[in-house]
Amino acid sequence: MIIQPRTRGFICLTAHPDGALQNVKNQIEYVKSKGAIKNGPKKVLVIGASTGFGLSSRIAAAFGSGAATIGVFFEKTASEGKMGTAGWYNSAAFEKEAHEAGLYAKSINGDAFSDEVKKQTIDLIQKDLGQVDLVVYSLASPRRTHPKTGVAHSSVLKPIGKSYTNKTVDFHTGVVSEVTIAPVENDEDISNTIAVMGGEDWKFWIEDMKAAGVLADGVKTVAYSYIGPELTFPIYRNGTIGQAKNDLEATVTVLNNLLKDLNGSSYVSVNKALVTQSSSAIPVVPLYISLLYKVMKAKGTHEGTIEQMQRLFAERLYREDGQIPLDDASRIRIDDWEMASDVQAEVDRLWQETTTENLSKISDIAGYRKEFFNLFGFEVDGIDYEKEANENVPIPSIAS
Ligand code: NAI
């Protein structure tokens, strides 16, 4: 079928398999161009492996370090006449490329929050790999059904205490407007967001995996967080999602205790703000990212998810001297270039000036838009979108 983008707000309802394949190939080429990650991981589980930081983590591990990878994600299956989601096509592309390179790669498509998917994953590790030496936790989801209580929790993106007013942009139209977001009405909004995006599920995974004996001696586990600039604090770091990130970061201590007898360690890496399906849903953030991209591209320090994950692996988690630099709160900071004072000062200055009229000049809104469509396999260089595409692309390990 001919596949064109169809959007509703910050969601793209369609995805292009050939564009997804090209995206994955581009990420693989980048990782290869950086050379081997010495002492990198060899057997890796990535939870949330189909898009964004999780996909790039999988690619960095496989093509930077020759790792066998198992990826867990929740995507719509492609079939004859029915398009899959971008994450489905990305994973099909990843497995194809990994297998061609002689690398083990299998995937599990299902709800990672459930006990069933945890068990299915552990069974697969036991059968095929025995143990894993790295567990990447990169889920981003608006809801979670709790596996023990059966309660369905939905997260919200709201400020706490008082309403928040700031500029925002509709990145499709380029219209800059002022948005006011009302604060949470009750503590339940906060506890639900923590239940979805906090650290409990990460802990459940590590507990179950340890009990099943599938964590190798010296195992590492990493989850991703975000801090960002003061201008987004009310909606991000001091808002409901920030409370969930505090909970995720506090889980590191719990997991370090749990992993002590395996000589294992757990980390949170604070990553850079990037265009992903999740970040485009947060008000105000797309405008910040558009300005940030403009400034970082001009300085030559811009990175996408693959550059971030390659650097996280090579220069933090698997540094040759074995010393992982941490901040005062024991977090890895791979958002260091985003948070550099000269970058932030410039973004702040541009933020005050931004209007609908000057947006395309002073921000990288065009780059934002292109990256948004790229996430779904569209506007990828070298792809002919007028041509018939085969929507029925299987993920080899799932099809068999
Ligand atoms: P994303 O939306 O690109 O990826 C989310 C992944 O989770 C996908 O693989 C999806 O299939 C999977 N997933 C969602 N619900 C699932 C479920 N129930 N079961 C199994 N898989 C499920 O998200 P992104 O942006 O890569 O986020 C990953 C992590 O990185 C999150 O913790 C996020 O807060 C964090 N982060 C994101 C930043 C950004 O700017 N995008 C910046 C810093 C951190």
Boltz pocket constraint, residues with backbone or C-beta under 6 A from the ligand:
constraints:
  - pocket:
      binder: B
      contacts: [[A, 47], [A, 48], [A, 49], [A, 50], [A, 51], [A, 52], [A, 53], [A, 54], [A, 72], [A, 73], [A, 74], [A, 75], [A, 87], [A, 110], [A, 111], [A, 112], [A, 113], [A, 137], [A, 138], [A, 139], [A, 140], [A, 141], [A, 143], [A, 224], [A, 225], [A, 226], [A, 269], [A, 270], [A, 271], [A, 272], [A, 273], [A, 274], [A, 275], [A, 276], [A, 277], [A, 278], [A, 279]]
      max_distance: 6.0
